[in-house]
Amino acid sequence: MNAEVTAFLDGLNAGAPPAATVSLLRAVWHGMRGEWEAHQIAQDDTSAEGAWVHAWLHRIDGDLDNARYWYGALNGRWPKAISSRKERLLQRLF
């Protein structure tokens, strides 16, 4: 595991994400801690990546209706399995 990933994971036990963390990675950080702030950060990002992170956050919260909405903002399809390269990467990291 590289130093940046290690710092990110170690930071989950700290009070704040690593200082140089970009906004969507901060959303993932807050989401992994169960903090609602993650959703606001992801929703404020209007990119496809923002919609993906927001969908993932709702999915890990168990709010599948909202997850479907945010996945729909990407391509109109609900993933039947974790097939997205980004989701597989997150699954391996965490």
C-alpha positions as CSV (number, residue, x, y, z in Angstrom):
1,M,0.0,0.0,0.0
2,N,1.4,3.4,-0.9
3,A,2.0,6.2,1.6
4,E,-1.0,8.3,0.5
5,V,-3.4,5.4,1.1
6,T,-1.8,4.6,4.4
7,A,-2.1,8.2,5.5
8,F,-5.8,8.2,4.4
9,L,-6.6,5.1,6.3
10,D,-4.6,6.2,9.4
11,G,-6.5,9.4,9.2
12,L,-9.8,7.6,9.8
13,N,-8.9,7.4,13.4
14,A,-8.0,11.1,13.6
15,G,-10.3,14.0,13.8
16,A,-9.9,15.2,10.3
17,P,-8.9,13.9,6.8
18,P,-5.4,14.4,5.6
19,A,-4.8,18.1,4.8
20,A,-4.2,17.7,1.1
21,T,-7.3,15.4,0.5
22,V,-9.4,16.5,-2.5
23,S,-13.1,17.1,-1.9
24,L,-14.5,13.8,-3.1
25,L,-11.9,11.8,-1.2
26,R,-12.9,13.8,1.9
27,A,-16.5,12.7,1.2
28,V,-15.3,9.0,1.1
29,W,-13.4,9.7,4.3
30,H,-16.4,11.1,6.1
31,G,-18.6,8.4,4.7
32,M,-16.4,5.7,6.0
33,R,-16.7,7.3,9.4
34,G,-20.5,7.4,9.1
35,E,-20.7,11.1,9.0
36,W,-23.5,12.8,7.1
37,E,-21.2,15.6,5.9
38,A,-20.0,13.1,3.2
39,H,-23.3,13.5,1.4
40,Q,-23.1,17.3,1.2
41,I,-19.6,17.2,-0.1
42,A,-20.5,14.7,-2.8
43,Q,-23.7,16.5,-3.7
44,D,-21.9,19.8,-4.1
45,D,-19.7,18.3,-6.7
46,T,-21.7,18.3,-10.0
47,S,-19.3,16.0,-11.9
48,A,-20.0,12.3,-12.7
49,E,-17.5,11.4,-10.0
50,G,-19.6,13.4,-7.5
51,A,-22.7,11.5,-8.5
52,W,-20.8,8.2,-8.2
53,V,-19.5,9.0,-4.7
54,H,-23.0,10.1,-3.7
55,A,-24.5,6.9,-5.0
56,W,-21.9,4.8,-3.2
57,L,-22.5,6.7,0.1
58,H,-26.3,6.0,-0.1
59,R,-25.5,2.4,-1.0
60,I,-23.3,1.9,2.1
61,D,-26.0,3.6,4.2
62,G,-28.5,1.1,2.9
63,D,-30.6,3.8,1.3
64,L,-30.9,2.0,-2.0
65,D,-33.7,4.2,-3.5
66,N,-31.4,7.2,-3.2
67,A,-28.4,5.2,-4.5
68,R,-30.5,4.2,-7.6
69,Y,-31.3,7.9,-8.1
70,W,-27.6,8.9,-8.1
71,Y,-26.5,6.0,-10.2
72,G,-29.2,7.0,-12.6
73,A,-27.7,10.4,-12.8
74,L,-24.6,8.7,-14.3
75,N,-26.0,6.3,-16.8
76,G,-29.6,5.3,-15.9
77,R,-28.6,1.8,-14.7
78,W,-28.4,0.3,-11.3
79,P,-25.4,-1.9,-11.0
80,K,-26.4,-5.5,-10.4
81,A,-23.1,-6.3,-8.8
82,I,-20.0,-4.4,-7.9
83,S,-18.6,-4.1,-11.3
84,S,-17.4,-0.6,-11.4
85,R,-13.6,-0.3,-11.5
86,K,-13.9,2.4,-8.8
87,E,-16.0,0.3,-6.5
88,R,-13.7,-2.7,-6.9
89,L,-10.8,-0.4,-6.0
90,L,-12.5,0.9,-2.9
91,Q,-13.4,-2.7,-1.9
92,R,-9.8,-3.7,-2.1
93,L,-8.6,-0.7,-0.2
94,F,-11.1,-1.0,2.6
